[in-house]
């Protein structure tokens, strides 16, 4: 069993060096930005259904 951690973006094994730990759990600032962009994209997807409420859920109709 190995406790070796890998970058979740590019699957590069993290050597545990100070340089890589700075961006943990990613191997570099580039992968960190890639993950951040994924988060932002998911955020847009999650917020989209809020504009798709059915009329029954509209409180102004009560
Ligand atoms: Zn990486």
PDB file of the backbone (N, CA, C, O) and the ligand in Angstrom, with CONECT records:
HET     ZN  A 101       1
ATOM      1  N   UNK A   1       0.855  -1.196   0.000  1.00  0.00           N
ATOM      2  CA  UNK A   1       0.000   0.000   0.000  1.00  0.00           C
ATOM      3  C   UNK A   1       0.893   1.248   0.000  1.00  0.00           C
ATOM      4  O   UNK A   1       1.875   1.338   0.736  1.00  0.00           O
ATOM      5  N   UNK A   2       0.523   2.177  -0.829  1.00  0.00           N
ATOM      6  CA  UNK A   2       1.348   3.374  -0.930  1.00  0.00           C
ATOM      7  C   UNK A   2       0.564   4.601  -0.493  1.00  0.00           C
ATOM      8  O   UNK A   2      -0.619   4.744  -0.801  1.00  0.00           O
ATOM      9  N   UNK A   3       1.226   5.460   0.211  1.00  0.00           N
ATOM     10  CA  UNK A   3       0.581   6.696   0.641  1.00  0.00           C
ATOM     11  C   UNK A   3       0.894   7.826  -0.335  1.00  0.00           C
ATOM     12  O   UNK A   3       0.629   9.000  -0.075  1.00  0.00           O
ATOM     13  N   UNK A   4       1.466   7.427  -1.464  1.00  0.00           N
ATOM     14  CA  UNK A   4       1.833   8.425  -2.462  1.00  0.00           C
ATOM     15  C   UNK A   4       0.592   9.138  -2.980  1.00  0.00           C
ATOM     16  O   UNK A   4      -0.387   8.497  -3.363  1.00  0.00           O
ATOM     17  N   UNK A   5       0.637  10.425  -2.989  1.00  0.00           N
ATOM     18  CA  UNK A   5      -0.502  11.188  -3.485  1.00  0.00           C
ATOM     19  C   UNK A   5      -0.223  11.656  -4.910  1.00  0.00           C
ATOM     20  O   UNK A   5       0.917  11.910  -5.298  1.00  0.00           O
ATOM     21  N   UNK A   6      -1.290  11.757  -5.657  1.00  0.00           N
ATOM     22  CA  UNK A   6      -1.154  12.186  -7.046  1.00  0.00           C
ATOM     23  C   UNK A   6      -1.981  13.436  -7.296  1.00  0.00           C
ATOM     24  O   UNK A   6      -2.980  13.698  -6.626  1.00  0.00           O
ATOM     25  N   UNK A   7      -1.535  14.187  -8.271  1.00  0.00           N
ATOM     26  CA  UNK A   7      -2.277  15.367  -8.667  1.00  0.00           C
ATOM     27  C   UNK A   7      -3.620  14.938  -9.249  1.00  0.00           C
ATOM     28  O   UNK A   7      -3.642  14.153 -10.197  1.00  0.00           O
ATOM     29  N   UNK A   8      -4.744  15.426  -8.714  1.00  0.00           N
ATOM     30  CA  UNK A   8      -6.062  15.023  -9.197  1.00  0.00           C
ATOM     31  C   UNK A   8      -6.343  15.490 -10.618  1.00  0.00           C
ATOM     32  O   UNK A   8      -7.301  15.031 -11.241  1.00  0.00           O
ATOM     33  N   UNK A   9      -5.531  16.385 -11.131  1.00  0.00           N
ATOM     34  CA  UNK A   9      -5.757  16.921 -12.466  1.00  0.00           C
ATOM     35  C   UNK A   9      -4.987  16.134 -13.513  1.00  0.00           C
ATOM     36  O   UNK A   9      -5.580  15.647 -14.476  1.00  0.00           O
ATOM     37  N   UNK A  10      -3.702  16.001 -13.348  1.00  0.00           N
ATOM     38  CA  UNK A  10      -2.876  15.348 -14.363  1.00  0.00           C
ATOM     39  C   UNK A  10      -2.333  14.000 -13.898  1.00  0.00           C
ATOM     40  O   UNK A  10      -1.605  13.341 -14.640  1.00  0.00           O
ATOM     41  N   UNK A  11      -2.676  13.583 -12.683  1.00  0.00           N
ATOM     42  CA  UNK A  11      -2.286  12.278 -12.135  1.00  0.00           C
ATOM     43  C   UNK A  11      -0.781  12.153 -11.960  1.00  0.00           C
ATOM     44  O   UNK A  11      -0.269  11.039 -11.851  1.00  0.00           O
ATOM     45  N   UNK A  12      -0.071  13.251 -11.930  1.00  0.00           N
ATOM     46  CA  UNK A  12       1.364  13.195 -11.698  1.00  0.00           C
ATOM     47  C   UNK A  12       1.635  12.914 -10.218  1.00  0.00           C
ATOM     48  O   UNK A  12       1.129  13.627  -9.352  1.00  0.00           O
ATOM     49  N   UNK A  13       2.427  11.886  -9.925  1.00  0.00           N
ATOM     50  CA  UNK A  13       2.767  11.599  -8.520  1.00  0.00           C
ATOM     51  C   UNK A  13       3.445  12.792  -7.868  1.00  0.00           C
ATOM     52  O   UNK A  13       4.389  13.365  -8.413  1.00  0.00           O
ATOM     53  N   UNK A  14       2.941  13.158  -6.678  1.00  0.00           N
ATOM     54  CA  UNK A  14       3.535  14.293  -5.985  1.00  0.00           C
ATOM     55  C   UNK A  14       4.751  13.820  -5.218  1.00  0.00           C
ATOM     56  O   UNK A  14       4.670  12.875  -4.434  1.00  0.00           O
ATOM     57  N   UNK A  15       5.849  14.459  -5.437  1.00  0.00           N
ATOM     58  CA  UNK A  15       7.104  14.034  -4.833  1.00  0.00           C
ATOM     59  C   UNK A  15       7.210  14.468  -3.381  1.00  0.00           C
ATOM     60  O   UNK A  15       8.087  13.994  -2.659  1.00  0.00           O
ATOM     61  N   UNK A  16       6.348  15.346  -2.949  1.00  0.00           N
ATOM     62  CA  UNK A  16       6.405  15.813  -1.571  1.00  0.00           C
ATOM     63  C   UNK A  16       7.415  16.919  -1.381  1.00  0.00           C
ATOM     64  O   UNK A  16       7.756  17.269  -0.251  1.00  0.00           O
ATOM     65  N   UNK A  17       7.887  17.460  -2.458  1.00  0.00           N
ATOM     66  CA  UNK A  17       8.837  18.566  -2.356  1.00  0.00           C
ATOM     67  C   UNK A  17       8.102  19.843  -1.961  1.00  0.00           C
ATOM     68  O   UNK A  17       6.891  19.968  -2.141  1.00  0.00           O
ATOM     69  N   UNK A  18       8.850  20.765  -1.431  1.00  0.00           N
ATOM     70  CA  UNK A  18       8.219  22.008  -0.977  1.00  0.00           C
ATOM     71  C   UNK A  18       7.481  22.699  -2.117  1.00  0.00           C
ATOM     72  O   UNK A  18       6.418  23.288  -1.924  1.00  0.00           O
ATOM     73  N   UNK A  19       8.061  22.615  -3.293  1.00  0.00           N
ATOM     74  CA  UNK A  19       7.479  23.318  -4.425  1.00  0.00           C
ATOM     75  C   UNK A  19       6.094  22.774  -4.768  1.00  0.00           C
ATOM     76  O   UNK A  19       5.191  23.525  -5.138  1.00  0.00           O
ATOM     77  N   UNK A  20       5.941  21.446  -4.637  1.00  0.00           N
ATOM     78  CA  UNK A  20       4.651  20.851  -4.962  1.00  0.00           C
ATOM     79  C   UNK A  20       3.677  21.001  -3.805  1.00  0.00           C
ATOM     80  O   UNK A  20       2.472  21.143  -4.016  1.00  0.00           O
ATOM     81  N   UNK A  21       4.193  20.971  -2.586  1.00  0.00           N
ATOM     82  CA  UNK A  21       3.303  21.115  -1.427  1.00  0.00           C
ATOM     83  C   UNK A  21       2.619  22.475  -1.422  1.00  0.00           C
ATOM     84  O   UNK A  21       1.523  22.637  -0.885  1.00  0.00           O
ATOM     85  N   UNK A  22       3.277  23.426  -2.019  1.00  0.00           N
ATOM     86  CA  UNK A  22       2.701  24.770  -2.035  1.00  0.00           C
ATOM     87  C   UNK A  22       1.369  24.784  -2.777  1.00  0.00           C
ATOM     88  O   UNK A  22       0.490  25.596  -2.487  1.00  0.00           O
ATOM     89  N   UNK A  23       1.233  23.866  -3.744  1.00  0.00           N
ATOM     90  CA  UNK A  23       0.013  23.824  -4.550  1.00  0.00           C
ATOM     91  C   UNK A  23      -0.850  22.616  -4.201  1.00  0.00           C
ATOM     92  O   UNK A  23      -1.803  22.309  -4.917  1.00  0.00           O
ATOM     93  N   UNK A  24      -0.522  21.927  -3.103  1.00  0.00           N
ATOM     94  CA  UNK A  24      -1.254  20.725  -2.710  1.00  0.00           C
ATOM     95  C   UNK A  24      -2.751  20.971  -2.706  1.00  0.00           C
ATOM     96  O   UNK A  24      -3.185  22.052  -2.308  1.00  0.00           O
ATOM     97  N   UNK A  25      -3.566  19.995  -3.142  1.00  0.00           N
ATOM     98  CA  UNK A  25      -3.135  18.660  -3.575  1.00  0.00           C
ATOM     99  C   UNK A  25      -2.736  18.606  -5.046  1.00  0.00           C
ATOM    100  O   UNK A  25      -2.704  17.523  -5.630  1.00  0.00           O
ATOM    101  N   UNK A  26      -2.441  19.716  -5.639  1.00  0.00           N
ATOM    102  CA  UNK A  26      -2.080  19.743  -7.055  1.00  0.00           C
ATOM    103  C   UNK A  26      -0.570  19.826  -7.202  1.00  0.00           C
ATOM    104  O   UNK A  26       0.135  20.162  -6.250  1.00  0.00           O
ATOM    105  N   UNK A  27      -0.072  19.517  -8.400  1.00  0.00           N
ATOM    106  CA  UNK A  27       1.367  19.460  -8.600  1.00  0.00           C
ATOM    107  C   UNK A  27       1.921  20.828  -8.972  1.00  0.00           C
ATOM    108  O   UNK A  27       3.119  21.075  -8.835  1.00  0.00           O
ATOM    109  N   UNK A  28       1.055  21.711  -9.439  1.00  0.00           N
ATOM    110  CA  UNK A  28       1.555  23.003  -9.892  1.00  0.00           C
ATOM    111  C   UNK A  28       0.430  24.025  -9.880  1.00  0.00           C
ATOM    112  O   UNK A  28      -0.742  23.681  -9.722  1.00  0.00           O
ATOM    113  N   UNK A  29       0.801  25.263 -10.046  1.00  0.00           N
ATOM    114  CA  UNK A  29      -0.209  26.322 -10.068  1.00  0.00           C
ATOM    115  C   UNK A  29      -1.130  26.161 -11.267  1.00  0.00           C
ATOM    116  O   UNK A  29      -2.294  26.557 -11.224  1.00  0.00           O
ATOM    117  N   UNK A  30      -0.601  25.576 -12.335  1.00  0.00           N
ATOM    118  CA  UNK A  30      -1.425  25.381 -13.532  1.00  0.00           C
ATOM    119  C   UNK A  30      -2.588  24.444 -13.244  1.00  0.00           C
ATOM    120  O   UNK A  30      -3.731  24.735 -13.598  1.00  0.00           O
ATOM    121  N   UNK A  31      -2.290  23.304 -12.593  1.00  0.00           N
ATOM    122  CA  UNK A  31      -3.341  22.343 -12.274  1.00  0.00           C
ATOM    123  C   UNK A  31      -4.311  22.937 -11.259  1.00  0.00           C
ATOM    124  O   UNK A  31      -5.504  22.638 -11.291  1.00  0.00           O
ATOM    125  N   UNK A  32      -3.813  23.764 -10.373  1.00  0.00           N
ATOM    126  CA  UNK A  32      -4.679  24.402  -9.394  1.00  0.00           C
ATOM    127  C   UNK A  32      -5.699  25.297 -10.101  1.00  0.00           C
ATOM    128  O   UNK A  32      -6.868  25.343  -9.721  1.00  0.00           O
ATOM    129  N   UNK A  33      -5.243  25.997 -11.122  1.00  0.00           N
ATOM    130  CA  UNK A  33      -6.134  26.862 -11.885  1.00  0.00           C
ATOM    131  C   UNK A  33      -7.139  26.039 -12.683  1.00  0.00           C
ATOM    132  O   UNK A  33      -8.299  26.424 -12.828  1.00  0.00           O
ATOM    133  N   UNK A  34      -6.680  24.903 -13.197  1.00  0.00           N
ATOM    134  CA  UNK A  34      -7.588  24.022 -13.945  1.00  0.00           C
ATOM    135  C   UNK A  34      -8.717  23.561 -13.043  1.00  0.00           C
ATOM    136  O   UNK A  34      -9.880  23.562 -13.444  1.00  0.00           O
ATOM    137  N   UNK A  35      -8.369  23.163 -11.807  1.00  0.00           N
ATOM    138  CA  UNK A  35      -9.387  22.707 -10.872  1.00  0.00           C
ATOM    139  C   UNK A  35     -10.342  23.842 -10.527  1.00  0.00           C
ATOM    140  O   UNK A  35     -11.549  23.635 -10.408  1.00  0.00           O
ATOM    141  N   UNK A  36      -9.798  25.031 -10.370  1.00  0.00           N
ATOM    142  CA  UNK A  36     -10.630  26.190 -10.042  1.00  0.00           C
ATOM    143  C   UNK A  36     -11.629  26.465 -11.163  1.00  0.00           C
ATOM    144  O   UNK A  36     -12.788  26.795 -10.908  1.00  0.00           O
ATOM    145  N   UNK A  37     -11.170  26.327 -12.398  1.00  0.00           N
ATOM    146  CA  UNK A  37     -12.062  26.566 -13.535  1.00  0.00           C
ATOM    147  C   UNK A  37     -13.166  25.518 -13.565  1.00  0.00           C
ATOM    148  O   UNK A  37     -14.292  25.811 -13.964  1.00  0.00           O
ATOM    149  N   UNK A  38     -12.843  24.283 -13.139  1.00  0.00           N
ATOM    150  CA  UNK A  38     -13.870  23.245 -13.072  1.00  0.00           C
ATOM    151  C   UNK A  38     -14.932  23.625 -12.051  1.00  0.00           C
ATOM    152  O   UNK A  38     -16.129  23.467 -12.290  1.00  0.00           O
ATOM    153  N   UNK A  39     -14.477  24.127 -10.918  1.00  0.00           N
ATOM    154  CA  UNK A  39     -15.413  24.553  -9.878  1.00  0.00           C
ATOM    155  C   UNK A  39     -16.347  25.638 -10.401  1.00  0.00           C
ATOM    156  O   UNK A  39     -17.557  25.586 -10.179  1.00  0.00           O
ATOM    157  N   UNK A  40     -15.786  26.609 -11.087  1.00  0.00           N
ATOM    158  CA  UNK A  40     -16.590  27.716 -11.595  1.00  0.00           C
ATOM    159  C   UNK A  40     -17.605  27.214 -12.602  1.00  0.00           C
ATOM    160  O   UNK A  40     -18.754  27.655 -12.607  1.00  0.00           O
ATOM    161  N   UNK A  41     -17.178  26.282 -13.465  1.00  0.00           N
ATOM    162  CA  UNK A  41     -18.096  25.735 -14.467  1.00  0.00           C
ATOM    163  C   UNK A  41     -19.239  24.983 -13.799  1.00  0.00           C
ATOM    164  O   UNK A  41     -20.388  25.094 -14.225  1.00  0.00           O
ATOM    165  N   UNK A  42     -18.928  24.209 -12.745  1.00  0.00           N
ATOM    166  CA  UNK A  42     -19.967  23.472 -12.040  1.00  0.00           C
ATOM    167  C   UNK A  42     -20.918  24.435 -11.353  1.00  0.00           C
ATOM    168  O   UNK A  42     -22.122  24.187 -11.286  1.00  0.00           O
ATOM    169  N   UNK A  43     -20.383  25.523 -10.848  1.00  0.00           N
ATOM    170  CA  UNK A  43     -21.212  26.515 -10.186  1.00  0.00           C
ATOM    171  C   UNK A  43     -22.246  27.081 -11.132  1.00  0.00           C
ATOM    172  O   UNK A  43     -23.401  27.290 -10.759  1.00  0.00           O
ATOM    173  N   UNK A  44     -21.826  27.326 -12.351  1.00  0.00           N
ATOM    174  CA  UNK A  44     -22.778  27.833 -13.343  1.00  0.00           C
ATOM    175  C   UNK A  44     -23.855  26.801 -13.633  1.00  0.00           C
ATOM    176  O   UNK A  44     -25.028  27.142 -13.786  1.00  0.00           O
ATOM    177  N   UNK A  45     -23.449  25.530 -13.709  1.00  0.00           N
ATOM    178  CA  UNK A  45     -24.410  24.467 -14.008  1.00  0.00           C
ATOM    179  C   UNK A  45     -25.426  24.330 -12.887  1.00  0.00           C
ATOM    180  O   UNK A  45     -26.614  24.132 -13.142  1.00  0.00           O
ATOM    181  N   UNK A  46     -24.954  24.438 -11.623  1.00  0.00           N
ATOM    182  CA  UNK A  46     -25.848  24.266 -10.483  1.00  0.00           C
ATOM    183  C   UNK A  46     -26.831  25.421 -10.384  1.00  0.00           C
ATOM    184  O   UNK A  46     -27.988  25.226 -10.011  1.00  0.00           O
ATOM    185  N   UNK A  47     -26.373  26.626 -10.718  1.00  0.00           N
ATOM    186  CA  UNK A  47     -27.230  27.792 -10.565  1.00  0.00           C
ATOM    187  C   UNK A  47     -28.286  27.860 -11.661  1.00  0.00           C
ATOM    188  O   UNK A  47     -29.303  28.535 -11.504  1.00  0.00           O
ATOM    189  N   UNK A  48     -28.052  27.170 -12.759  1.00  0.00           N
ATOM    190  CA  UNK A  48     -28.985  27.235 -13.888  1.00  0.00           C
ATOM    191  C   UNK A  48     -30.401  26.785 -13.537  1.00  0.00           C
ATOM    192  O   UNK A  48     -31.353  27.473 -13.905  1.00  0.00           O
ATOM    193  N   UNK A  49     -30.584  25.646 -12.834  1.00  0.00           N
ATOM    194  CA  UNK A  49     -31.955  25.172 -12.536  1.00  0.00           C
ATOM    195  C   UNK A  49     -32.758  26.158 -11.707  1.00  0.00           C
ATOM    196  O   UNK A  49     -33.986  26.080 -11.690  1.00  0.00           O
ATOM    197  N   UNK A  50     -32.097  27.089 -11.016  1.00  0.00           N
ATOM    198  CA  UNK A  50     -32.824  28.051 -10.201  1.00  0.00           C
ATOM    199  C   UNK A  50     -33.738  28.919 -11.067  1.00  0.00           C
ATOM    200  O   UNK A  50     -34.738  29.454 -10.587  1.00  0.00           O
ATOM    201  N   UNK A  51     -33.389  29.049 -12.323  1.00  0.00           N
ATOM    202  CA  UNK A  51     -34.216  29.840 -13.227  1.00  0.00           C
ATOM    203  C   UNK A  51     -35.289  28.995 -13.900  1.00  0.00           C
ATOM    204  O   UNK A  51     -36.031  29.470 -14.760  1.00  0.00           O
ATOM    205  N   UNK A  52     -35.352  27.723 -13.488  1.00  0.00           N
ATOM    206  CA  UNK A  52     -36.267  26.799 -14.144  1.00  0.00           C
ATOM    207  C   UNK A  52     -37.325  26.297 -13.163  1.00  0.00           C
ATOM    208  O   UNK A  52     -37.792  25.164 -13.277  1.00  0.00           O
ATOM    209  N   UNK A  53     -37.696  27.126 -12.215  1.00  0.00           N
ATOM    210  CA  UNK A  53     -38.699  26.727 -11.234  1.00  0.00           C
ATOM    211  C   UNK A  53     -40.073  26.624 -11.886  1.00  0.00           C
ATOM    212  O   UNK A  53     -40.423  27.397 -12.778  1.00  0.00           O
ATOM    213  N   UNK A  54     -40.836  25.644 -11.410  1.00  0.00           N
ATOM    214  CA  UNK A  54     -42.183  25.512 -11.935  1.00  0.00           C
ATOM    215  C   UNK A  54     -43.081  26.583 -11.304  1.00  0.00           C
ATOM    216  O   UNK A  54     -42.761  27.067 -10.218  1.00  0.00           O
ATOM    217  N   UNK A  55     -44.175  26.966 -11.933  1.00  0.00           N
ATOM    218  CA  UNK A  55     -45.071  28.013 -11.412  1.00  0.00           C
ATOM    219  C   UNK A  55     -45.589  27.669 -10.017  1.00  0.00           C
ATOM    220  O   UNK A  55     -45.872  28.573  -9.231  1.00  0.00           O
ATOM    221  N   UNK A  56     -45.716  26.403  -9.699  1.00  0.00           N
ATOM    222  CA  UNK A  56     -46.230  26.004  -8.393  1.00  0.00           C
ATOM    223  C   UNK A  56     -45.293  26.385  -7.254  1.00  0.00           C
ATOM    224  O   UNK A  56     -45.713  26.540  -6.108  1.00  0.00           O
ATOM    225  N   UNK A  57     -44.011  26.532  -7.595  1.00  0.00           N
ATOM    226  CA  UNK A  57     -43.026  26.869  -6.585  1.00  0.00           C
ATOM    227  C   UNK A  57     -42.833  28.385  -6.489  1.00  0.00           C
ATOM    228  O   UNK A  57     -41.991  28.850  -5.720  1.00  0.00           O
ATOM    229  N   UNK A  58     -43.575  29.131  -7.233  1.00  0.00           N
ATOM    230  CA  UNK A  58     -43.428  30.592  -7.215  1.00  0.00           C
ATOM    231  C   UNK A  58     -44.212  31.160  -6.029  1.00  0.00           C
ATOM    232  O   UNK A  58     -45.440  31.081  -6.024  1.00  0.00           O
ATOM    233  N   UNK A  59     -43.538  31.731  -5.021  1.00  0.00           N
ATOM    234  CA  UNK A  59     -44.226  32.242  -3.822  1.00  0.00           C
ATOM    235  C   UNK A  59     -45.152  33.399  -4.123  1.00  0.00           C
ATOM    236  O   UNK A  59     -46.045  33.689  -3.328  1.00  0.00           O
ATOM    237  N   UNK A  60     -44.966  34.066  -5.239  1.00  0.00           N
ATOM    238  CA  UNK A  60     -45.810  35.220  -5.535  1.00  0.00           C
ATOM    239  C   UNK A  60     -47.220  34.797  -5.931  1.00  0.00           C
ATOM    240  O   UNK A  60     -48.114  35.638  -6.018  1.00  0.00           O
ATOM    241  N   UNK A  61     -47.434  33.493  -6.174  1.00  0.00           N
ATOM    242  CA  UNK A  61     -48.749  33.009  -6.563  1.00  0.00           C
ATOM    243  C   UNK A  61     -49.606  32.663  -5.357  1.00  0.00           C
ATOM    244  O   UNK A  61     -50.797  32.388  -5.502  1.00  0.00           O
ATOM    245  N   UNK A  62     -49.013  32.673  -4.163  1.00  0.00           N
ATOM    246  CA  UNK A  62     -49.772  32.288  -2.975  1.00  0.00           C
ATOM    247  C   UNK A  62     -50.606  33.442  -2.433  1.00  0.00           C
ATOM    248  O   UNK A  62     -51.305  33.281  -1.432  1.00  0.00           O
TER     249      UNK A  62
HETATM  250 ZN    ZN A 101      -0.983  18.282 -12.030  1.00  0.00          ZN
END
